[in-house]
């Protein structure tokens, strides 16, 4: 699995979301930049992301995922 494929899928499926992916193979760190997702509870945010990547988890393409969520402002201040 390539990081660019994970980024492309999530940005296509989650509107108004920027995704920065670190990692390779089957282990990824997702930095998800979205005001809409950041406003949700932690469980709701993760559910929305897992709903999109579950097929890759099920077939073993992705084994481990960690996620950090940022508002656009928080991400800009971090960079």
C-alpha positions as CSV (number, residue, x, y, z in Angstrom):
1,X,0.0,0.0,0.0
2,X,1.3,3.4,-0.9
3,X,0.8,6.5,1.2
4,X,-0.4,8.5,-1.8
5,X,-3.2,6.0,-2.4
6,X,-4.5,6.4,1.2
7,X,-4.2,10.2,0.8
8,X,-6.1,10.2,-2.5
9,X,-8.9,8.0,-1.3
10,X,-9.6,9.9,1.9
11,X,-9.4,13.3,0.2
12,X,-11.9,12.1,-2.4
13,X,-14.3,10.6,0.1
14,X,-14.1,13.1,3.0
15,X,-15.2,16.5,1.6
16,X,-13.2,19.6,2.6
17,X,-10.5,17.5,4.1
18,X,-6.8,17.6,3.7
19,X,-4.9,14.4,4.6
20,X,-1.1,14.1,5.2
21,X,0.0,10.5,5.4
22,X,3.2,9.2,6.9
23,X,4.4,5.7,6.7
24,X,4.7,2.9,4.2
25,X,3.8,-0.7,3.7
26,X,0.8,-1.4,5.9
27,X,1.4,1.1,8.8
28,X,0.3,4.7,8.5
29,X,0.0,7.9,10.6
30,X,-2.8,10.1,9.3
31,X,-2.8,13.8,9.9
32,X,-6.4,14.8,9.0
33,X,-7.0,18.5,8.6
34,X,-10.7,19.3,8.6
35,X,-12.8,21.8,10.5
36,X,-15.8,19.6,10.2
37,X,-14.2,16.4,11.4
38,X,-12.3,18.2,14.2
39,X,-15.6,19.5,15.6
40,X,-16.9,15.9,16.0
41,X,-16.3,13.6,19.0
42,X,-13.2,11.5,18.8
43,X,-15.2,8.3,18.2
44,X,-17.3,9.9,15.4
45,X,-14.2,11.3,13.7
46,X,-12.5,7.9,13.7
47,X,-15.7,6.1,12.5
48,X,-15.9,8.4,9.4
49,X,-12.3,7.6,8.5
50,X,-12.5,3.9,9.2
51,X,-15.6,3.7,7.1
52,X,-13.5,4.6,4.1
53,X,-10.4,2.5,4.8
54,X,-12.0,-0.6,6.2
55,X,-11.8,-2.5,2.9
56,X,-8.1,-2.1,2.9
57,X,-7.9,-3.1,6.6
58,X,-10.0,-6.2,5.8
59,X,-7.8,-7.4,3.0
60,X,-4.6,-6.7,4.9
61,X,-3.3,-3.8,2.8
62,X,-3.4,-1.6,5.9
63,X,-2.5,-3.2,9.2
64,X,-2.1,-0.3,11.6
65,X,-3.4,3.3,11.5
66,X,-3.0,6.2,13.9
67,X,-4.9,9.4,13.4
68,X,-4.5,13.0,14.5
69,X,-7.1,15.5,13.7
70,X,-6.5,19.3,13.2
71,X,-8.6,22.3,12.4
72,X,-7.2,24.2,9.4
73,X,-6.1,27.0,11.8
74,X,-4.3,24.6,14.1
75,X,-2.6,22.9,11.2
76,X,-1.4,26.2,9.8
77,X,-0.1,27.3,13.1
78,X,1.8,24.0,13.4
79,X,3.6,24.3,10.1
